[in-house]
Amino acid sequence: MENLFYKVEKKFLEGPGSRLRELKYVGGVFLQFLKGFRVLHFVGPCVTVFGSARFDEDHYYYKLAREVSARIGKLGFAIMTGGGPGIMEAANRGARDAGALSVGCNIVLPHEQKENPYLDKFVNMEYFFVRKELLRKYSFAFIVLPGGFGTLDEFFETLTLIQTKKIERFPIVIMGKDFHHDITKHIARMMEEKTISPEDMELLLISDSVDEVVEHIRKFAIGANIKLKPATKTIWALGEKSLKKVP
């Protein structure tokens, strides 16, 4: 049985509807954002890891995601993912290995994507675009590991927002050089054809070296004078509590 929100979104994307239906949809989007804000307000500066849900724990990319996330977590960042299995699970597991805060922003699908067991805090969202905004909102840097259409969508949309100055110039890392070979060649072609500018690529690092990735993010964190302490001031009347890591 399809999730109610999934059915509502499909209807909305079919074209103009009644004014009442459109209003209900906008109200639903507002409530989804509000839900996300309430859950994630205290997560602090995160590094978001994007990647496929389809790699198991024996796969090289799973192990790479776990290792780099643990190392980033030791810098003081929380690790945020889409909250599901595969690369997302590996990154949250790496955060747990390092004693860093592990956060997920999961998506509800017709065949439900269940949150992974390595999360200290998570929120389930019904709309992809709301989820993507939340994954970016609380993040200082982004690590892109091998994935499918969704991962590429997250990667290129984030790059576009940086390019158009809609968000700050945060570092983006691509890991899995062999997997992304054709994509990086196409990026080079775009630069050749001048459809993108060299400065658009200044913050993009393509590397499989965990040491190099950690240093890249650490360097920009120092340059941006990032304060790694999360928000702690709670309002008791709203039922707010600061986050604690699971031991």
DAZISUL-V193981 format. One record per residue. N is the residue number from 0. BURIAL is # if it has 9 or more other C-alpha atoms within 8 Angstrom, else .. Layout:
BEGIN
n = [N:N]
burial = [BURIAL:BURIAL]
END
This chain:
BEGIN
n = [0:1:2:3:4:5:6:7:8:9:10:11:12:13:14:15:16:17:18:19:20:21:22:23:24:25:26:27:28:29:30:31:32:33:34:35:36:37:38:39:40:41:42:43:44:45:46:47:48:49:50:51:52:53:54:55:56:57:58:59:60:61:62:63:64:65:66:67:68:69:70:71:72:73:74:75:76:77:78:79:80:81:82:83:84:85:86:87:88:89:90:91:92:93:94:95:96:97:98:99:100:101:102:103:104:105:106:107:108:109:110:111:112:113:114:115:116:117:118:119:120:121:122:123:124:125:126:127:128:129:130:131:132:133:134:135:136:137:138:139:140:141:142:143:144:145:146:147:148:149:150:151:152:153:154:155:156:157:158:159:160:161:162:163:164:165:166:167:168:169:170:171:172:173:174:175:176:177:178:179:180:181:182:183:184:185:186:187:188:189:190:191:192:193:194:195:196:197:198:199:200:201:202:203:204:205:206:207:208:209:210:211:212:213:214:215:216:217:218:219:220:221:222:223:224:225:226:227:228:229:230:231:232:233:234:235:236:237:238:239:240:241:242:243:244:245:246]
burial = [.:.:#:.:.:#:#:#:#:.:.:#:.:.:.:.:.:.:.:.:.:#:.:.:#:.:.:.:#:.:.:#:#:.:#:#:.:.:#:#:.:#:#:#:#:#:#:#:#:#:#:#:#:.:#:.:.:.:.:.:#:#:#:.:#:#:#:#:#:#:#:#:#:#:.:.:#:#:#:#:#:#:#:#:#:#:#:#:#:#:#:#:#:#:#:#:.:#:#:#:#:#:#:#:#:#:#:#:#:.:.:.:#:.:#:#:.:#:#:#:#:#:#:.:#:#:#:.:.:#:#:#:.:#:#:#:.:#:#:#:#:#:#:#:#:#:#:.:.:.:#:#:.:#:#:.:.:#:.:.:#:#:.:.:.:.:.:.:.:#:#:#:#:#:#:#:#:.:.:#:.:.:.:.:.:.:.:.:.:#:#:.:.:.:.:.:.:.:.:.:.:.:#:#:#:.:#:.:.:#:.:.:#:#:.:#:#:#:.:#:#:.:.:.:.:.:.:.:.:.:#:.:.:.:.:.:.:.:.:.:.:#:.:.:#:.:.]
END
